[in-house]
């Protein structure tokens, strides 16, 4: 996939006049792949994604039972989406002929991104398919304060997953290289590193987004659940049960005894998901092949790609930005 094709969905001629007028008043920067970024409510967006954010804030009509999966890109999003789908699916009476959704569809399709997929081009998308299921599952990369404006006073639940900044950076680098048909291009990694450290990156600054959800989870723990990728990896069963309880669908004693949790963990493992035929072919709305979403998912893999100096600089920035918040990495 060429760079031009990769970002063809970001054509600026698709923007409304209202969006163009707003963008002209916002701080703007050019990012490492040449895309235009602008800063809205403290976060950086491609122009079309900003239009999606505005459409979500104006047009999204939240329902009480909605569930929003939130994250910074490449922080365990796909895994959390799969686990969330599987938790709710276990209560449905499916006939023997019906396939489990995760066997026939990619998690990113089952839990679409509000601002990038559903609302990017219109404030009134057709949500017919989602309306037929309860609860409706959505995802977002917006910071909490921006999302909150769209949710208004709805009590719907938000699940946020975060990851070590260094691992997240390396994971984003890998998927971009794959999409551009490049083999581990160090120049792109170095540019991404500089962008990360400056805070001028898509959906960044990284630390501001994390803090927005961390604070929301402390203020309203029944509405916002804060999860850490490393903790999910270390105690998958315990974290799955925590997620189920938060979503209001805890495992019954019978399910505990029958191994229902283990069945979900097996189905949603990256090894199993990446081996499914549905995830070996097809593309998302953003032109990314499903297979490119899967890699190692290893905690600490950044050490194989970032220099010790790069790792130290990111750690120092994160320590400074998260100081006095009670959140540490």
N, C-alpha and C positions, 0 to 999 in steps of 0.2 A: 504494500500500500504506500503510495507516494504521500509526502507531507501535505500536498495540496488536496489530495483526495481525503486524507485523514481528517482534515478540518473543513471539508466542503460544507458540512452542516452548520458552519458558523458564518455563512454568507451574511454580510452586513446589509445587503439590500433587502433582506427579509425582516429587518427591524421596522417597527412602527415609528411614525414621526414623533410620537410622544416619548418613546424610548430613546430615540436619537437626541431629542432635546435634553432629556435628563442626563445622558452620557456626556454631552458637551459641557455640563456643569460639574462633572465628577473628576476626581484625580484619575489619571490614566497612565499606563505603562505598557511597554512591549515586552512579552515574555520570551523565554529561550527558544521556542519553536517559531517565533514570529507572530504569534497571535496577539490581539489587542486585549488588554485587561483594563477594567475600571473598578473603582472602589465604591461600594455601596453599603451603608450601614456597617462599616468596619471590615468588610470582606471583599476579596478580589474575584471578579467574574469575567468570563468572556462575554462579549456584548449580548449574544443570543441567550446565554444562560441568565444574564441579568433580566432580559425580557421575560424569561420563564419565572424568575423570582417575583417580578412585579405582577405577573399574571396569577401566580399562586396567592400572593397577598390579597389580590383583589377578588379573585374568582373562586378560590377553594372553599367549599362548604363542608366543613368537618362534621363527622357523625360521632356520637358518643363512643361507639365501639371501635373507631378507627385505631390502627396501630401504625406508628411512624418509626421506621428503622433509620437512625441517623449515624453519620460517621464522616470523617475525612476520608477521601479516596484511598483505597488500598490499605485499610486498617482492619480487615477481617469482615468487611461488609457482606461479601457473598456468602460466607459461612453463617453469619448471623441471620441473613435472609432465609437460608435453607432451614436452619434450626427453627425459626419462627413459623415458617410454613408447615413444617413437620409437626410441630406442637399442636397447631390448630387442626390439622388434617386428621389426627388420630381420633377425634371425636365425631367424625363424619361417617355415616353409614354408606360405604362405597360398595357397589356391586362387584362381583368377581371379575366382570369384564372391564371395569373402569380402572385405568392406570392411575397410580399416585402421581400428582402434578410434577414432582421432582424427577420422575422417570421420563416425562414427556416434554418438559420445558425447563429453561434455564432460570435459576433463582432471580437473576436481574430482570427477567420478563415477568416473573410472578409477583415481584415487589418492585414496581417501576419507580424511577426517580421523578419526583414532582416537577422540579424546575428544569430538568434536562430532557425528560421524555414527555410527560403528560401535558404540561402547561407551557412548554417552550414557545409554541406558535399560537396559542389561543388561551383566553381566560376561561373558556367553557368547553373543555375537551369532553369527548364521549366516554363516560365512565361506566357504560352499561355492563361490561363484563365484570368489573370490580363490584358493581352494585349487587350483582347476583350472589356474591359471597359475603359471609359475615364471620369475622370482622374484615373490613377492607384493609389491605396492607399496602403501605406506601413507603418510600424511602427518600432521604434528602441528604445533601452535603452542606446545607445552609447552617450558619450558627444559630443557637437557640433563640436569641432575641429576634432575629429575622423570621424564623419559623413561627415563633409565638404570635407575631402580628397576623400570620395567616390562620393560625388555629383559633385566634380570638379567645374566648373564654371556654372553649371546649375542654372537657375533662379527658379527652382521648389520650392514650398512653404513648410515650416516646421512649425508645430503647436506644441508647448511644453506646457505641463501642469505640475505644481508642487503642492505640498501639504505640510502641516505642517509636519516636520520631525517625530514628536512623533506619529501622527496618521498613517503616512506611515509605521513606524516601527511596530506598533501594528497590522496593517492590514497584513503585510508580515508574522508576527508571526502566525496569525490565519490561513492563507492559508497553511503554512508549517505544522502546527499541524494537519490540516484536511487531508492533503496529506499523513501524516505519521500515520493517525488514532490515534492521541493522543488528549486528552482533555486539552487544555490550559496548556501545559507543561511549568511551570515557569522557569525551568532550561534552556530551549531553548530560552525563552525571555531574560533572563539575559545574555546569551552568545551573542545573537543578539545585545543587547544593548552595550556590550563591543566592539563588532566588529564595530558597527556603530560609536561609539565615537572615535575609533582608525582610522576610515576611511578605514579599510581593510574589505570590504564587496563587494559582487557581484555588479558590476557596480558603486561602490563607488570610492572615497568619495562622499557622497550625496551632500555636499555643492559645490564641484568643478563642478559637473555636472550642478546643478542649475545655477551657475554663468556663465558657458559657454554659456548657452542658453539666460540668461538674458542680457549678454553683446552683443550677436549676435542680439537680438531683438532691442536693442538700436541703434546699428550700421546700421542695415538694417531692419527697421520695416515693409517694404513691402514684405519682404521675410520670416521673422521669427516672429511668433506671440507667445507671452508669456502669458499664462493663469494660474490663481490660482484656485485651487479646491474650496477653501472657498468662493471665489467671484462668481464662477459658482453656488454654492449651494445657496448663498444669493440672486443672481439676475440671475436666469437661463434664463429667456427670453432675458434680455439685453445682456448677454454673448453669447447666441446663435446667436443673430443678429450681434454681433461683429465678431463672428467666420464666419458667412455667408458672411459678407462684405469682410473680409480678403481673403476668398477663392474665391471671385469673383462671388458669387451667392447670392446676397442680396435679401431680401424679397421684392416683388413688393407691391404696394399699395393694389392691389387686394388680394394678399396673406395675407397682414396684416389684412384686413377687414374680410377675410374668416376664420381666426384663424389657418393658416398653421403652425405658430410657435408653438402654443399650442398643435397641433396634434403631432408634432415631439417630443416635450417635454414629452408628455404622452407615446408615443411609446417607447422612450428611457429612461424612468424612471427605476430605479433599481427594483422597485416593479413590473413593467410590464415585464421587460426583464427576471427577475428571475422566473416569473410564466409561461413563455413560455415552451412548451414541449421540444423544441430543446435544451434549456439550462438546462434541468433537467437530460439529459442523454448525453453520448458521452464524449470523452476526446480530449485534445489538443495534438499536436505532442510531447509535453514534458511529456505526461502521466498524466496531471492534469485534473480531471473531471471538466466539465464546471460549474457544480453547486457550486464548491468550490471557484469560482471567485466572488461569490455574498455574501455580508454580509450586514452590516448596512449602510455604507457610511456616517456616522455621523461625523460632525466636532467636535473635542474635546473629542472623545470617549476614547482617550488615558488615561484620568484621571481614568478610571475604571480598568486599568491594570498596568500602570507604577506608581511607588511611586513618591511623590512630589520631592524627591531628584534626581531621575532619570530624571524627567521632567526638573528640574532646570539645571542639567548638560548639557542636550541636548540644552536647550535655550542659555546657556552661550557659548557653542561651536559655535552654529549657529550665534550668535551675533558677536562673534570674527571673524569668517570666512567671514561673509558678510559685515563686517565693511567697510564703505566708498564706497560701491557699489550702494547705493541708494535702495537696496532691503531689506525689513524687514519682519519678521513674528511675 
